[in-house]
Amino acid sequence: MRSEYIESLVDLIEPRDNVFLNMIPEEAQAALRSGDPQRVAAIRGQFAMVEKQDRKVRLARSIGRPMRYFLAKQEAGPMLIVAERMDEIRNELDRHGYGNQFHPSYTRMVPAHYVVEIELVGCPDPNPNYQRFFAPRREALPADLDAIGAAYVEALAAACDAWLDRIESREPIGVLFSGGIDSGAVFLVLHHLLLRRGESPARLKAFTLAVADGQDARQSAEFLQQLGMSMFWERVAAPSTAIDYRRAVATIEDYKPLDVQSAAMALALCEGIRKRYPDWRWLVDGDGGDENLKDYPIEDNPELTIRSVLNNTMLYQEGWGVSAIKHSLTYSGGQSRGHVRSYAPARQLGFRGFSPFALPEVIEVAEGIPFIELTQWSHEKLYALKGEVVRRGIRQLTGHELPVFPKRRFQHGALPADCFDSLFPADEADYRSAFLELH
């Protein structure tokens, strides 16, 4: 006689880490439970959610929170484990006696901006069903830099304002600050909002990592000095021994060199803040600003051309997409994969992070920019566009003139150039090896 078929779900996602800006958690969960992508699209914020109805499990996330799943085999039926991290899945499998089923490549990353439906029906396991819930309209804005800047920065400010509503009015707020366009814009918007709300801007602090004589420290000091805001700055010095790419690989559970390098710097900065302020909770960063304004050197990636960058919706946020041959199941694409470089270091050090540029409502404005009309396929015009858009938007919202410096990646600005090669391998194979050694 056949035993009853039983399927199970182990949900390890911590609901308190979700940031809902326009509804309560129960309303967001109900939207996902409905299976209606339009209802999920109405959720504003930074989230990762799971809902189960009979044998159907629905998963959805924004860029700001990672989420993975693993389907384990049991005699009675499948067991789906959902978590932020690979090691959380492995530990849960060990707890149930199924550790021999684990391999990191068998875990699946939920792609941002999709409702992922999984049927727990046993062997063979059907592929998940993907329904896009976020599809911004491209080129929806006029080719007017002042109008674009105003719309973009107003969307950033609206997200930050709604976030401020959800934290205690006296809680200190730290901005991971390099003096670049994105962290500078986040800082100035938060400063403006605190004043507008009648709250003390003294709760705001700009934290800059300085390893030896890195350029970001000088740039950050100059940025705030130009604005008469030097009192908000705090230089967080760290020795070069605090930069450990292997530890960064373990933290983000990934091996992409640029993301590992950035995560190594984020770990050092978060550790420095934690040592000084044991009770600090809230950190805000500018991650996502480069993706939104397509401000990466195309020449550094042989797979890209300016036509692929400008013709593909959210290429930097999502990669090639879930229907493309290049789509990986173990990792989703673009910032959907890479945002863990910011999220995981802060989480590991006990901070609650917020990345307003990575929210769908801010991305939507960015995708509405008529990039082709404004750049005419020129690399130089594309790279100059971000500074113009954000500078004009900040001026209109806050009255401040945003200092704009040449672009540098976090890992290149936080430490001297002559230190970089001694801390990070040049070959991606070394990062892969460090990742494989974890398992």
C-alpha positions as a printed NumPy array, in Angstrom:
array([[  0.   ,   0.   ,   0.   ],
       [  1.447,   3.428,  -0.991],
       [  2.162,   5.844,   1.831],
       [  0.629,   9.309,   1.7  ],
       [  2.595,  11.823,  -0.398],
       [  3.936,  14.599,   1.837],
       [  5.755,  17.743,   0.782],
       [  7.333,  20.28 ,   3.155],
       [  8.644,  23.818,   3.17 ],
       [ 11.38 ,  25.134,   5.463],
       [ 11.299,  28.93 ,   5.347],
       [ 14.442,  30.452,   6.887],
       [ 13.852,  33.987,   5.561],
       [ 13.727,  36.478,   8.449],
       [ 10.611,  38.638,   7.883],
       [ 11.879,  41.422,  10.178],
       [ 14.594,  42.251,   7.644],
       [ 12.039,  43.256,   5.019],
       [ 11.498,  46.971,   4.477],
       [  7.953,  47.721,   3.297],
       [  7.433,  51.389,   2.506],
       [  3.745,  51.52 ,   1.585],
       [  1.995,  48.639,   3.32 ],
       [  2.139,  46.379,   6.348],
       [  3.844,  42.951,   6.078],
       [  0.523,  41.088,   6.072],
       [ -0.629,  43.045,   3.021],
       [  2.612,  42.297,   1.177],
       [  2.338,  38.593,   1.984],
       [ -1.279,  38.578,   0.781],
       [ -0.159,  40.136,  -2.505],
       [  2.345,  37.321,  -3.044],
       [ -0.17 ,  34.697,  -1.916],
       [ -2.533,  35.859,  -4.661],
       [  0.002,  34.964,  -7.341],
       [ -0.935,  38.154,  -9.184],
       [  2.241,  39.896, -10.441],
       [  0.446,  43.254, -10.551],
       [ -0.33 ,  43.037,  -6.841],
       [  3.281,  42.164,  -6.067],
       [  4.407,  45.076,  -8.237],
       [  2.526,  47.423,  -5.916],
       [  4.872,  46.564,  -3.037],
       [  7.366,  49.351,  -2.421],
       [ 10.523,  48.553,  -0.54 ],
       [ 13.297,  46.039,  -0.033],
       [ 12.051,  42.509,   0.534],
       [ 12.282,  38.726,   0.156],
       [  9.104,  36.711,   0.745],
       [  7.807,  33.133,   0.653],
       [  4.207,  31.866,   0.461],
       [  2.93 ,  28.266,   0.248],
       [ -0.504,  27.164,  -0.946],
       [ -1.006,  23.403,  -1.064],
       [  1.906,  22.147,  -3.161],
       [  2.669,  25.501,  -4.809],
       [  5.329,  27.782,  -3.319],
       [  5.725,  31.386,  -4.462],
       [  8.91 ,  33.379,  -3.94 ],
       [  9.572,  37.051,  -4.697],
       [ 12.34 ,  39.512,  -3.921],
       [ 13.667,  42.935,  -4.765],
       [ 17.349,  43.499,  -5.444],
       [ 17.938,  44.618,  -1.847],
       [ 17.595,  41.156,  -0.241],
       [ 19.11 ,  37.887,  -1.493],
       [ 17.103,  34.659,  -1.487],
       [ 18.005,  31.073,  -2.372],
       [ 16.257,  27.738,  -2.398],
       [ 17.135,  24.052,  -2.507],
       [ 14.883,  21.094,  -3.228],
       [ 15.841,  18.059,  -1.135],
       [ 14.636,  14.493,  -1.658],
       [ 12.763,  12.679,   1.101],
       [ 11.125,   9.282,   0.897],
       [  7.723,  10.82 ,   1.634],
       [  8.089,  13.738,  -0.768],
       [ 10.216,  16.808,  -1.596],
       [ 11.443,  19.32 ,   0.979],
       [ 12.007,  22.887,  -0.191],
       [ 14.428,  24.971,   1.879],
       [ 14.409,  28.744,   1.349],
       [ 17.111,  30.96 ,   2.903],
       [ 19.327,  33.947,   2.254],
       [ 22.543,  31.942,   2.173],
       [ 24.009,  28.685,   0.916],
       [ 25.475,  27.826,   4.315],
       [ 22.058,  28.219,   5.942],
       [ 20.68 ,  25.679,   3.472],
       [ 23.592,  23.311,   4.069],
       [ 23.157,  23.52 ,   7.846],
       [ 19.433,  22.805,   7.551],
       [ 20.116,  19.783,   5.353],
       [ 22.619,  18.527,   7.924],
       [ 20.014,  18.961,  10.644],
       [ 17.583,  16.742,   8.753],
       [ 20.233,  14.172,   7.853],
       [ 20.373,  15.115,   4.158],
       [ 23.746,  16.848,   4.13 ],
       [ 25.05 ,  14.455,   1.471],
       [ 22.584,  15.983,  -1.009],
       [ 24.114,  19.45 ,  -0.764],
       [ 26.282,  21.082,  -3.367],
       [ 26.481,  24.868,  -3.845],
       [ 25.646,  24.533,  -7.536],
       [ 22.374,  22.795,  -6.622],
       [ 21.138,  25.872,  -4.772],
       [ 19.086,  28.343,  -6.793],
       [ 19.033,  32.127,  -6.513],
       [ 15.642,  33.748,  -6.922],
       [ 15.977,  36.462,  -9.592],
       [ 14.867,  39.901,  -8.494],
       [ 11.601,  41.27 ,  -9.933],
       [  9.932,  37.908, -10.601],
       [  7.306,  35.839,  -8.859],
       [  8.873,  32.366,  -8.893],
       [  6.407,  29.48 ,  -8.578],
       [  7.619,  26.017,  -7.619],
       [  5.404,  22.943,  -7.614],
       [  6.355,  20.428,  -4.913],
       [  5.348,  17.34 ,  -6.848],
       [  8.391,  15.109,  -6.455],
       [ 10.543,  13.336,  -8.981],
       [ 11.189,  14.58 , -11.592],
       [ 11.066,  18.138, -10.263],
       [  9.445,  20.569, -12.712],
       [ 11.219,  23.775, -13.603],
       [ 10.02 ,  26.875, -11.75 ],
       [  7.623,  29.252, -13.433],
       [  8.724,  32.897, -13.699],
       [  6.265,  35.793, -13.843],
       [  7.756,  39.257, -14.073],
       [  6.219,  41.713, -11.621],
       [  8.374,  44.744, -12.437],
       [  8.552,  45.942, -16.042],
       [  9.407,  49.644, -16.218],
       [  8.599,  51.549, -19.381],
       [ 11.712,  52.623, -21.224],
       [ 12.293,  56.174, -22.505],
       [  9.217,  57.495, -20.711],
       [ 10.884,  60.808, -19.79 ],
       [ 11.62 ,  63.791, -22.041],
       [ 15.189,  64.454, -23.132],
       [ 15.415,  67.289, -20.59 ],
       [ 18.215,  66.855, -18.055],
       [ 16.583,  69.135, -15.489],
       [ 13.304,  67.193, -15.672],
       [ 15.145,  63.878, -15.548],
       [ 17.267,  64.965, -12.6  ],
       [ 14.232,  66.196, -10.691],
       [ 12.28 ,  62.961, -11.29 ],
       [ 15.214,  60.735, -10.35 ],
       [ 16.2  ,  62.525,  -7.159],
       [ 12.571,  62.984,  -6.121],
       [ 12.087,  59.208,  -6.404],
       [ 15.222,  58.694,  -4.292],
       [ 13.948,  61.206,  -1.723],
       [ 10.476,  59.63 ,  -1.576],
       [ 12.016,  56.232,  -0.852],
       [ 14.312,  57.648,   1.825],
       [ 11.474,  59.641,   3.379],
       [  9.251,  56.556,   3.621],
       [ 12.17 ,  54.64 ,   5.147],
       [ 12.719,  57.362,   7.763],
       [  9.069,  56.941,   8.752],
       [  9.858,  53.373,   9.755],
       [ 12.807,  53.898,  12.07 ],
       [ 12.956,  55.618,  15.433],
       [ 13.363,  59.377,  15.064],
       [ 16.443,  59.444,  17.305],
       [ 18.252,  56.464,  15.832],
       [ 21.644,  57.393,  14.322],
       [ 22.002,  56.847,  10.576],
       [ 25.277,  56.036,   8.89 ],
       [ 25.974,  56.536,   5.191],
       [ 28.705,  54.4  ,   3.648],
       [ 30.383,  57.359,   2.025],
       [ 33.085,  57.695,  -0.625],
       [ 32.384,  61.248,  -1.749],
       [ 31.189,  59.826,  -5.066],
       [ 27.986,  60.772,  -6.853],
       [ 25.766,  58.049,  -5.376],
       [ 26.803,  58.083,  -1.724],
       [ 26.98 ,  61.878,  -1.928],
       [ 23.432,  62.099,  -3.259],
       [ 22.123,  59.739,  -0.561],
       [ 23.819,  61.77 ,   2.158],
       [ 22.504,  65.117,   0.892],
       [ 18.984,  63.785,   0.411],
       [ 18.878,  62.344,   3.933],
       [ 20.27 ,  65.599,   5.358],
       [ 17.617,  67.581,   3.484],
       [ 14.811,  65.261,   4.596],
       [ 15.798,  65.361,   8.257],
       [ 15.707,  69.159,   8.201],
       [ 12.378,  69.166,   6.367],
       [ 10.912,  66.791,   8.935],
       [ 12.091,  68.989,  11.81 ],
       [ 14.483,  66.301,  13.026],
       [ 18.094,  66.764,  13.999],
       [ 20.581,  66.134,  11.181],
       [ 23.151,  65.451,  13.909],
       [ 21.954,  61.829,  13.863],
       [ 23.522,  61.52 ,  10.399],
       [ 27.135,  60.487,   9.845],
       [ 29.204,  59.862,   6.713],
       [ 31.594,  56.931,   7.24 ],
       [ 34.576,  56.65 ,   4.879],
       [ 36.989,  53.72 ,   4.791],
       [ 40.666,  54.695,   4.643],
       [ 43.292,  52.001,   4.178],
       [ 46.675,  53.722,   4.375],
       [ 46.35 ,  56.738,   2.06 ],
       [ 43.374,  55.853,  -0.11 ],
       [ 41.93 ,  58.507,  -2.407],
       [ 38.367,  58.221,  -1.092],
       [ 39.323,  59.755,   2.239],
       [ 40.676,  62.896,   0.57 ],
       [ 37.72 ,  63.025,  -1.812],
       [ 35.161,  62.625,   0.982],
       [ 36.785,  65.315,   3.082],
       [ 36.796,  67.697,   0.102],
       [ 33.182,  66.878,  -0.794],
       [ 31.865,  67.788,   2.64 ],
       [ 34.217,  70.739,   3.05 ],
       [ 32.865,  72.31 ,  -0.153],
       [ 29.371,  72.06 ,   1.326],
       [ 30.327,  73.268,   4.802],
       [ 29.371,  69.885,   6.267],
       [ 32.686,  68.541,   7.524],
       [ 31.19 ,  67.958,  10.978],
       [ 29.257,  64.957,   9.606],
       [ 32.343,  63.123,   8.377],
       [ 34.098,  60.254,  10.107],
       [ 37.196,  58.645,   8.658],
       [ 37.361,  54.93 ,   9.507],
       [ 40.997,  53.89 ,   9.27 ],
       [ 41.851,  50.237,   8.735],
       [ 45.161,  48.43 ,   8.229],
       [ 45.75 ,  46.526,   5.012],
       [ 45.574,  43.322,   7.064],
       [ 41.843,  43.997,   7.503],
       [ 41.359,  43.379,   3.769],
       [ 40.972,  39.652,   3.196],
       [ 39.498,  38.488,  -0.097],
       [ 39.   ,  34.917,   1.161],
       [ 36.864,  36.153,   4.022],
       [ 34.905,  38.276,   1.55 ],
       [ 34.302,  35.208,  -0.639],
       [ 32.912,  33.371,   2.392],
       [ 30.722,  36.342,   3.304],
       [ 29.078,  36.798,  -0.096],
       [ 29.33 ,  33.129,  -1.19 ],
       [ 30.425,  34.217,  -4.633],
       [ 33.632,  34.454,  -6.652],
       [ 33.111,  37.352,  -9.093],
       [ 36.299,  39.403,  -8.58 ],
       [ 34.75 ,  42.888,  -8.61 ],
       [ 32.038,  41.89 ,  -6.147],
       [ 34.529,  40.109,  -3.875],
       [ 36.818,  43.124,  -3.875],
       [ 33.979,  45.491,  -3.039],
       [ 32.748,  43.161,  -0.296],
       [ 36.216,  43.007,   1.234],
       [ 36.155,  46.788,   1.59 ],
       [ 32.603,  46.784,   2.94 ],
       [ 33.61 ,  44.238,   5.587],
       [ 36.526,  46.377,   6.728],
       [ 34.351,  49.503,   6.878],
       [ 31.504,  47.784,   8.75 ],
       [ 33.962,  46.254,  11.207],
       [ 35.488,  49.65 ,  11.857],
       [ 32.075,  51.193,  12.501],
       [ 31.036,  48.321,  14.751],
       [ 34.176,  48.629,  16.891],
       [ 33.482,  52.332,  17.462],
       [ 29.722,  52.047,  17.867],
       [ 28.626,  48.694,  19.331],
       [ 24.923,  49.606,  19.262],
       [ 24.682,  51.252,  15.825],
       [ 21.985,  49.665,  13.624],
       [ 21.127,  51.647,  10.5  ],
       [ 23.363,  51.988,   7.445],
       [ 22.454,  53.424,   4.046],
       [ 24.519,  53.062,   0.877],
       [ 24.553,  54.247,  -2.726],
       [ 24.725,  50.801,  -4.299],
       [ 22.659,  50.645,  -7.471],
       [ 23.365,  54.158,  -8.689],
       [ 25.919,  52.979, -11.248],
       [ 23.522,  50.342, -12.555],
       [ 20.644,  52.799, -12.846],
       [ 22.579,  55.359, -14.872],
       [ 24.574,  52.693, -16.764],
       [ 27.838,  54.13 , -15.484],
       [ 30.27 ,  51.261, -15.947],
       [ 33.215,  51.253, -18.387],
       [ 31.882,  49.139, -21.242],
       [ 35.416,  48.642, -22.526],
       [ 36.251,  46.529, -19.443],
       [ 33.748,  43.813, -20.382],
       [ 34.324,  42.041, -23.72 ],
       [ 30.73 ,  40.703, -23.682],
       [ 29.232,  44.198, -23.802],
       [ 28.797,  46.905, -26.404],
       [ 27.13 ,  50.265, -25.961],
       [ 24.248,  48.933, -28.061],
       [ 23.686,  45.958, -25.77 ],
       [ 23.846,  48.229, -22.707],
       [ 21.366,  50.799, -24.069],
       [ 19.023,  48.391, -25.868],
       [ 18.456,  45.88 , -23.057],
       [ 16.101,  46.831, -20.235],
       [ 17.768,  46.684, -16.812],
       [ 20.825,  44.864, -18.179],
       [ 23.025,  45.97 , -15.291],
       [ 20.308,  45.21 , -12.716],
       [ 19.259,  41.785, -14.016],
       [ 21.877,  40.557, -16.458],
       [ 20.631,  38.873, -19.612],
       [ 17.366,  37.693, -18.025],
       [ 15.809,  34.39 , -17.008],
       [ 14.962,  33.359, -20.58 ],
       [ 18.473,  33.836, -21.971],
       [ 20.982,  31.066, -22.656],
       [ 23.468,  32.869, -20.432],
       [ 21.102,  32.817, -17.447],
       [ 22.481,  30.813, -14.517],
       [ 20.201,  29.097, -12.014],
       [ 22.797,  29.101,  -9.239],
       [ 23.17 ,  32.874,  -9.568],
       [ 20.814,  35.414, -11.073],
       [ 22.279,  38.202, -13.191],
       [ 23.615,  41.716, -12.74 ],
       [ 23.013,  43.511,  -9.468],
       [ 20.346,  40.927,  -8.629],
       [ 23.362,  38.691,  -8.042],
       [ 25.974,  41.234,  -7.054],
       [ 24.101,  43.296,  -4.466],
       [ 25.152,  40.783,  -1.839],
       [ 28.497,  42.643,  -1.88 ],
       [ 26.756,  45.378,   0.14 ],
       [ 24.041,  43.417,   1.915],
       [ 26.034,  40.521,   3.38 ],
       [ 28.884,  42.469,   5.044],
       [ 26.421,  44.777,   6.815],
       [ 24.244,  41.848,   7.904],
       [ 27.248,  39.886,   9.159],
       [ 28.254,  42.795,  11.396],
       [ 24.741,  43.197,  12.793],
       [ 23.623,  46.258,  10.796],
       [ 20.296,  46.869,   9.073],
       [ 21.129,  48.097,   5.595],
       [ 19.092,  50.139,   3.135],
       [ 19.929,  50.689,  -0.555],
       [ 17.427,  53.19 ,  -1.969],
       [ 18.891,  53.289,  -5.495],
       [ 18.151,  49.552,  -5.813],
       [ 14.414,  49.956,  -5.151],
       [ 12.086,  49.286,  -8.117],
       [ 10.462,  52.723,  -7.803],
       [ 13.841,  54.427,  -8.28 ],
       [ 14.95 ,  52.047, -11.029],
       [ 11.675,  52.775, -12.835],
       [ 12.578,  56.445, -13.209],
       [ 16.084,  55.581, -14.394],
       [ 14.77 ,  53.178, -17.03 ],
       [ 12.518,  55.983, -18.289],
       [ 15.547,  58.078, -19.289],
       [ 15.938,  58.335, -23.112],
       [ 19.563,  57.2  , -23.025],
       [ 19.906,  56.687, -26.772],
       [ 18.572,  60.142, -27.643],
       [ 20.757,  61.795, -24.994],
       [ 23.99 ,  59.957, -25.825],
       [ 23.697,  59.174, -29.551],
       [ 25.631,  55.943, -28.806],
       [ 28.615,  57.875, -27.446],
       [ 30.546,  56.259, -24.59 ],
       [ 31.785,  59.623, -23.381],
       [ 28.308,  61.166, -23.296],
       [ 26.965,  58.114, -21.437],
       [ 29.68 ,  58.298, -18.773],
       [ 29.081,  62.033, -18.292],
       [ 25.309,  61.649, -18.055],
       [ 25.093,  60.367, -14.489],
       [ 26.887,  63.341, -12.962],
       [ 24.683,  65.789, -14.872],
       [ 21.426,  64.047, -13.963],
       [ 22.157,  63.672, -10.262],
       [ 23.786,  67.097,  -9.891],
       [ 20.759,  68.841, -11.39 ],
       [ 18.327,  66.813,  -9.318],
       [ 20.164,  67.467,  -6.053],
       [ 20.31 ,  71.195,  -6.777],
       [ 16.555,  71.349,  -7.398],
       [ 15.647,  69.347,  -4.297],
       [ 18.163,  70.593,  -1.745],
       [ 19.67 ,  73.783,  -3.155],
       [ 23.151,  72.271,  -2.775],
       [ 25.64 ,  71.976,  -5.606],
       [ 26.746,  68.332,  -5.664],
       [ 30.528,  68.013,  -5.999],
       [ 31.29 ,  65.599,  -8.849],
       [ 34.613,  63.773,  -8.95 ],
       [ 35.973,  61.202, -11.436],
       [ 34.427,  57.767, -11.022],
       [ 36.266,  55.133,  -8.973],
       [ 35.154,  51.758,  -7.707],
       [ 34.988,  51.301,  -3.922],
       [ 37.945,  48.894,  -3.901],
       [ 40.092,  51.305,  -5.89 ],
       [ 39.327,  54.395,  -3.845],
       [ 39.611,  53.025,  -0.329],
       [ 43.268,  52.024,  -0.581],
       [ 46.355,  53.196,  -2.479],
       [ 46.83 ,  51.791,  -5.966],
       [ 50.131,  50.166,  -5.038],
       [ 48.384,  48.1  ,  -2.321],
       [ 45.702,  46.634,  -4.549],
       [ 47.775,  44.003,  -6.342],
       [ 49.219,  42.711,  -3.081],
       [ 45.751,  42.17 ,  -1.586],
       [ 43.753,  40.824,  -4.527],
       [ 44.654,  38.131,  -7.063],
       [ 44.538,  39.076, -10.717],
       [ 43.182,  35.689, -11.851],
       [ 39.48 ,  34.899, -11.358],
       [ 40.462,  31.254, -10.846],
       [ 41.9  ,  32.168,  -7.436],
       [ 38.53 ,  33.555,  -6.334],
       [ 36.768,  30.443,  -7.626],
       [ 39.208,  28.233,  -5.724],
       [ 38.537,  30.152,  -2.509],
       [ 34.814,  29.672,  -3.068],
       [ 35.083,  25.942,  -3.732],
       [ 37.167,  25.489,  -0.585],
       [ 34.134,  26.621,   1.457],
       [ 32.3  ,  23.407,   0.567]])
